Amino acid sequence: MARQVWKGSTLLNPEPPVLVSCGSTEKPNLITVGWCGTICTQPPMVSISVRPERYSYGLIKDSGEFVINLPTEQLTRAVDWCGVKSGREADKFAAMHLHAAPAARVGTVLLEESPVNLECRVTQRIPLGSHDLFLAEVVAVDVEESLLDENGKLCLNRAKLIVYSHGDYLALGRRLGRFGYSVRKKKTPRH
């Protein structure tokens, strides 16, 4: 198989595009963040990378709080629009016909149309170059009850979440396996 070697780049794909809500309950804002990830289990922590010149950067830096809102297929247009428009010039919630609701444990809002919202408190900000990395503890998770089965188990596949890969927004597809399936012992039939 022939290969080409390119210069280093940020080609780790696909990535989860998220709508990050920040700002006050009186003047909330949304920013699309492509560089978001889980970084620790105990305590539960995530990271987002934001350019310092972005309007939301100052809101997050000053308040020390934000909410990661997981976007669905129905929110794809809002994900794209909120990633190219600035909250300095537009009320993104109004422009996209979205609804802000007060978060339960942080002083900003969550996106009502998102089925899963991670309420976060910044623990550290690390300047990296073009972006600053915000490390944050997840202090609460708001989950739409329609994503729970009869036993209360979260069925995230019902949410119809999206991913972003090299310029394209994509729907998540079929399941290929389940965690640990490659090493799980096969059940022997009882006679």
Secondary structure, DSSP 4 states (H G I P E B T S, - for coil): -------------SB--EEEEEE-SSSEEEEEES-EEEEETTTTEEEEEE-TTSHHHHHHHHH-EEEEE--BGGGHHHHHHHHHS-TTT--HHHHTT--EEE-SSSSSEEETT-SEEEEEEEEEEEE-SSSEEEEEEEEEEEE-GGGB-TTS-B-GGGG-BEEEETTEEEE-------TTTTTPPPPPPP-
